[in-house]
Amino acid sequence: MNKTLQLIFICLFLPQLILIPQSKKNSQYGFFELNTDIGNTALKGTTVFNSTENKYIISGSGENMWFDKDEFQYVWKKVSGNISISADISWIGNGVNPHRKAGIVIRQNLSPGSVYVDAVIHGDGLTSLQYRENENSLTKEIQSNFKAPQKIILTKAGDYFYMTAANENNDLRSAGGSCRVKIEEPFYVGLGVCSHDNSKSETAVFSNVEIKEILSNENGEKMLESSLEIIDIESKNRKVIFCTENHIEAPNWFLDGNFFIYNSNGLLYKIPIDGSMSEKINTGFAVNCNNDHGLSPDNSQIVISDQTNNGKSQIYILPVEGGTPKLITPNSPSYWHGWSPDGKTLVYCAERGGNFDVYSISVNGGDEVRLTNTDGLDDGPEFSPDGKYIYFNSIRTGKMQIWRMNSNGSDQRQITNDDFNNWFPHPSPDGKYIVFLTYERNVEGHPANKDVILRIMSLENGEIQILTKLFGGQGTINVPSWSPDSKKIAFISYREIN
């Protein structure tokens, strides 16, 4: 190829393949335009840029970057588009408050209650994504499963924000999880420091700072990243347990609260709550398990839905420590979803005669009992903790909604009635709530890789709240995943990476 053609090729195609630096540095603030104290800081903050060493030395006071308002020192510039900003961060001194924060901050405006997303390292090493979805609303958090990285990267891709981190060897790894926050263009991007004690000032050093524009490549090959997370239903804060480039689905929470089960590539795995090494569960010949699996009420057995035998899903039971599965439903396809509190009955979704309905069967097998009989899909059946009711989702009204019936199939009543598509109701162990997965109204079925919402309904007054917004769907929360104390939910979120 001659030099002219090489130049044409580079000009036409290289922008689709690389990240492009946002702008040149100025002498006073480097990449940035100005510095500002956000909120009612007691001590004036400072930002000093050392152009020789490419370092920003930032000192700030402030009570917090949390709740419905922020107080911190911020050096910033206004930008538009999809970007990433990275920095190596280190503290000067031991500090006064372990919750002091230094990090990368993207904000809608400079008001204390602005919509924002940040990636911050606390004084004690806690590293997290924090975000405020609406002006003056409460901050939420996604805690990563590692502490005190040397480098962090905050990436904005559309309405999604991701954090990546690296240790002293510059080994990059995803922090897992993501938040979905609407920030209009142009917006502010920069570096911030908060002392978490408004009478004190803390100082952090930001080095190797880079701001890059991300140019999308829609035709490029995509990789799917999976994160096993938990969310606190009161605070709505999230924590990443485990992040992997493998496709994983459908966590179940053990009764002791210390372990999860999930499926990946046809097999089941057990992982401790600290996110350390997972171990494969021996499922014998069943090596095509799907995401409809769970634990018996006493956690002595595992139920699986596997399609190794005839290519269609059948339900089996095996010991919790692994072993040879016992066939429960000869008829197929059958997809497990619920186990009665007394341990005697399974409920599941099955196709019989061209229609999907809810069925029950003894844990010892035998004749199945049809509990619903309507046109269209009835799916996701799960017992209430007292065994009196079965919650399920049904499309019988034209949209997928949550329903409830008596455990014998009688008195079928609609529970949700809104303009969304609602799937997979999971009653809490204390009987106070159901959590379910919500798709937008125009989404058919329960596909993977969609913008979805986890919502929670109070069974006392019917109030529905948003727990979190994420990228997911199929595999996110197909089966029971409540913590034993009814305070948290486990789920899987996903990320598509070019």
N, C-alpha and C positions, 0 to 999 in steps of 0.2 A: 504493500500500500504506500503511495507517495505521500509526502508531507502535507500537501493540500487536502487530500482525502482524510488523512489522519486528523487534521484540525477540524474538518467538517464533522467527522464522527464524534469527536470529543464535544464539540459545541452542541450537537443535537442530542446525544445520548447520555453523556456523563452526568448531567443534572438529575437524571432519574435514579442514579446509583449512589450518589454521595450526599453527605450532609454539608451544608454551606454555612460558613460563619456569618453571623448577623451583621456586624458592622465593625468599623475600625475603633480603636481605643482613643480616648482623649487623655490629655495629660493629667487631669485632676481625678477623674473617676474611672479611668480605664474603659471598659465596655459600657459603662453606665452614664446617666445624664446628671442626676442629682442625688443627694441624700436627704432623708426626712425622718423626723421622729413621728411615728404613728401613735395616735392616742395621747393620753395624759401622762407622759413620762416625766418623772420628777427630776431626773438628771439629763442634761443635754447629751445626746449621742454624737459620736464622731465616726467618720469613715476616712481612712487614709489609704491611698493607693501607692504602692511602691512599684514603679514601672520597671525598675531594674530587675527585681525579683519576681515580678508579676504576682504580687500579693496584695490582698485587701485586709487591712487591720481595722476591725469594726468593734466599737464599744457601744453598748446600749444598756439602758435600765428597763423599767417596765414591769408591771405586776404579772402579766401573762400574755400569751398568744393562745387564747382559749375562750370558752364560753361564748358570749355574744359580742365581744370586743377585744381588740388587740392593743398592746403597748410595746413598741420595740423600735430600734434604729434600723432604717431601711435604706439601702442604696439601690437605685432602680433606673430602668428605662422603659419606654412604651414600645410595644411591638405588636405584630399581628401574625396569624398563621400558626402552623404546627411547629413547635420548637422543642429543643432539649437544652438544659443548662446543667453544667457539671462543675464540681468544685471539690478540692481536698480541704477538709475542715479540721482544725485543731484548736483547743482551748489554751489560753494563757492563764496559768494559775489553777489552783484546786477549786476555786469558786465557793460561794456561800450556799446556794440552793442547788440540790441535785437535779432539779427540773429546769434549770436554765436551758435556753434553746438557741442553737445556731443552725441556719439552714438556708435553703433556696425557697423563694416565695414568689408565687404568681397571684396577683390580685386584680380585681375589677377596678378598684379605685383606691384612694389613699385615706378613706374614712376608717375609723376604728372598727366599724362593724361590716366592712366590705366582704363580699363573696371572695373566697380565696382557696388556694391549695398550696400547701408547702410540704417539703421533705426536710425534716429536722432531726438533728442529733442532740439529745439531752445531755446534761452534765453527767448523769449516771450511765450513759451509753445507750439508753433507750432510743431506738430509731424508728420513725413512723411517718406515714402520710397523714396530714391533718387537713380538714377541709370544712368550709362553711358554704352550704348550698344556697342560702338566701340571705339577703341583707339583714344583719342583726339577729340571725338565727344562731342556735348553739353549734359550736364546733363539734365535729365527729373525727374519729381517728381509726386508722388501720395500722396496728403495730406489726413491724416486721419480726421475723424469727431470728434475727441476729442483732448484735450490739456493737456500737462504737466502730463503724467502718471508717476507713481513711477517706474514701471518696464517695459522694452520692451524686446521682444524676436524676433530675426531675424531667419527665417527658410529657408534653401535652400533645395528644393525637385526637383531634376533634374535641369531643366533650369528655374524653377519658384521660386520666392522669396516672402515670406509673412511676415507680421509683426503682432505680438500680443502684447497687453499691459495690464497692471494691475494698479489699483489704490492702495491707502495705505492699503486697506483691502485685497489686493491680489486677487481681483475679475478679473480673466482673461477674455478678450474679444478680438475678432479679430478686427484688424484695417480695414479690408475690402480691396478689390482690391489685385492685385499682379502684379509683373513685370516679364517678360520673357527675360532673359539675358543669353547668352552663356558664361560660364566661364570654362576654361579647368582645369583639375586636373594636379598637385596639385595647390592650390590657397592659398591666405593669408586670415586669419580671425583674427579680433582683435577689439580693442577699440580705439576711436579717439576723439580728441578735437581740434576745430578751433575757434580762437577768433573773426574772421570776421573783424579784424583790425590788420594789420601786425605789428603795432608799440606797440601793447598791448599783454599781455598774460592772458589767462583765465584758471581757474582750475575747474575741475569736479571730483566728487567722484563716482566710480563704485563699488558697493558692491553686494554680493550674485551672483557673476559671475559663470556661468556654461556653459560648452561646451559639447554638447552631439551628438553622432552619431545616426542618425535615420535609423533604419532597416525597410525596407518596408515589408508589409504583403499584398501581392496581393490578397489573398483570404479573407481578412478581410472585414467586413461590412463597406460600405462607406456612409458618410453623405455629402450632397451638401450644400454649403454655397453660398448665393447670395449677390452681392453688387451693389447697384444703384450708378453709378458714372457719373461725367461730365468731359469732356476733352476740353481744350482750343485749337482751331484749329491752332493758331499761335505758342504758346509756346509748345504745345503738352503735357502740364502738366495736371495731373488728380487730381480730388478731390472726395473722398468718401462722399456720402450724407447719405447713409443708408446701414447697413449690417445686414443680418438676416439668420437664419438657415432655414427659409421657402424658398420654391422655388418661386421666383418672375420673371416676364418677362416684356419686351417691354414697356419702359417708353415713355410717351407723355409729352411734355412741354407746360404748359399753356401760353397763350398770354401775361399775365402780368409778366411772368418770375419767379413767386414766388411759383409755385406748379407743381407737376408731377402727372400723373396717371400711375399706373402699374396694372398688373393682377397677381393673385395668387390663386391657387386651385379653379378656376372657377369663381372667383369674382374680382371686380375692387376696387382699393383703391386710395385715394388721399393723398399725403404727401407734406408738405412744404419743401422748398429748404434747410432749416436748418436741415432737417432730423429728426425733432421731431415727435410726435405721428401721425401715419397715421390713416385715417378713411375710413371705408367701404362705397362705393357708392351704394345706393339702385338701383339694376337693376331688381327689381320685380321678375318675374318667371324665368328670365334668370340667372341661377346659374351654367352654364357650359360655361362661356366665355373663349375663347382662346386668343392668343396674338395678334390678328388682330383687334385693336381698335384704336380710335382716337377722335379728337375734330373737330368741325365745324370751319370754318375760323373766325367766330366771337366769338367762344368759348361758345356759348349758348347751344350747344347740344353735345352729345357723340354718336358715332357710335360704335357698338359692333358686333362681330361675335360670335354667341352662338349656341350650339348644344343640348340645353335642349329639344327642341320640338320633333325631330325625330332621334336624334343621329348624325345628319349631320349638319355642320355649316350653319347658315343662318344669314343674316345681319339685324340689328335692329337699330333704332334711339330712343334716350330718352333724356330728359332734363339734362343739365349738373349737376344740383343739385340732380339728381336721379329721378326715377319714373317708370312708366309702359312703357316698350319698344314697339315701333311700328315696325311691320314686313315690311321690304322693299323688300326682295328677297324670294318669296315663293319657288323658285327652290333651290335645294341644291345638293352638298355642295357649298357654296359661302364664300369667305374670303376677307373682306374689306382691302383696302390699301390706297386709296386716295380720297380726297374731293376737288372738283374744287374750285378755288379762289372766284368765284361768289356765292358759296354756293348751287348751283342747282343740281350738278351731283356727283355721287359716281362712283369710278372705283374699280374693284375687280378681283380676280382670282377665276375661277369657273370651275368645271368639268361638262361638258355636252357631252354625247355620248362617254364617255371613254377618253376624252382628256381635259387637263387643258389649258384654254386660258384666255385672258383679256376681261372683259366685262364692260359696263357702264350702269347706270340706274339713273333715276330721284330720288331725295331725297324723292319724294312723292310716289315712287314705279312705277308700270306699266311695260311696255315691256322693257326687257333688250336688249342691243345692243352689238353684238360680234365685238370686235376690232382686235383680232388676230385669225388666223386660220392656224396654222402650227402643224406638228407632234411634240410631246414632250411638255414639260412644259413651259408655259409663266406665269410669276408670278410677284408679287411686284409692280403693277402699281402705279405711283404717278405723280400728275400734277406738271408742272413747275409753279413758282409763278405768271406768267402772264397768265396761263391757255392755252397757245398755244400748249404745248407739254405734252406728257405722257412718263415718263421714266419707264422702266420695265426690268426684267431679263428673258432671254430665253436660252434654251439649244439647239436651232435649229441647231447650228453649231457643236454640239458634246460636247462642254464645256459650262457651264453656264456663260453667258456674259451679260453686260449691253447694253440695246438698248433704242432707242428713236423713237417715232412716233408722228405725229400730233394728236391732241385731238380727231379727227374723225377716227383714225386708219390708215390713209394713210401715205406713205413715211416712212416706218420702216427702221431704220438705226442702224447699230452696233456701239456702243460707245467705248467699251473696247474690246481688242483683245490680250489677253495674255495667259499664261500657267496655270492660276489659275481658280477657280470657283468663280464667283462674284455674289452676291445676294443683293437684297433689296436696290436699289438706292434711296437716299433721297436728293432732291434738296434743297439748302439753301433758306431761305426766300428772300435774296437779289438777288438770281438767279446766283450767281457767282460760286457755287460749287455743286458737288454731293458727298455724303458720302455713302459708301457701305461696305458690309461684304465680306471678302475673305477667302475661304477655299483653302487648297492645292489641286493639280490637281487630286489626287487619291481619294478624298472624294466625295461620291455620295449623292445627296440631300442636305438638310441643317440640319444635325443632331445636337443634343446637345453635350456638353462636348468634344469639340475638340480644338486643337490649331488653332486659327483664327486671322485675322488681320483686323483692321478697317483702310480703306484707303480713301483718299480724292482726287478728281479730279477737277482741274480748268477747267471750261467750256469755258474759254477764250483761253487757249493754249493746253488743253488736258493733262497737266502734272499731274502725279499721285504720291502722297506721302503717306508714312505710317504714320498714326496717332499713333497707338499703337498696340502691340501684347498682346493677352490675351487668357484665357481659356473660351470658350463660344460656340456660334453658335446659335442654335434654342433658341429664347428668348432674344438674346443680343440686336438686333436692327431691329426687324421685321417691325416696323412702324415709321412714322415721329417722330423725337425726337430732332430737332434743337431748340436752344434757339431763342427767337423772334428777337434778334439783329444779328443773323447769326455768332456769335463768338464761340459758344460752341455746343457740342453734348452730349446728355444723352444716357447712355447704361447700360446694365447689364453684369457684369462679374461673373464668378463662380469659386468655389474651391471644389475639392473632398478631403474629410478628412477621413482617416482610423479611 
